């Protein structure tokens, strides 16, 4: 069996059973004028990972492996947005309000779209999710079962929120999960690093981490 050189130990690669989930690489988190910026964050570090995510996407696509993209967004009537979520953060504008890229985190608005460099290809699955985790109130569990996957690669933003939440949910569902270190980013560098350490602790209690180059070498 081939492996991906990873931490805390090599990731056993079960060919045919692995796919990539790219979490929330949306304009609302990555470009000025979106949700992330409205919360007072510098979005530049998130923009900087676009080439690494693209390299991972290209390699996974070239290997013929499935790709799933997620988008954190809500229905225009906000019926799937708990008032507590909308109220938190103290941001103005907030979810559902109008900003430079349309209504913030609302499906169909320009800000909710994935950045053009990472746009889904025809045939790739796109999951719109109202929560931080991608399994809550979405068909992701059924999609993964239908694809016959047992292992998942993860990339996207933000590391400690939507990426980690989804990775933990997948881990609990029995998937072996590997996070691409240089293809994920946080508005808080210390949170990103802490997430890596939490994932890898106690013998890969949530999963593995590895650089994109190591992943590409393993799946190539
Ligand atoms: C956040 C996300 N951070 N995609 N969303 O609100 O991580």
Boltz pocket constraint, residues with backbone or C-beta under 6 A from the ligand:
constraints:
  - pocket:
      binder: B
      contacts: [[A, 23], [A, 24], [A, 29], [A, 72], [A, 132], [A, 157], [A, 158], [A, 159], [A, 161], [A, 162], [A, 163]]
      max_distance: 6.0
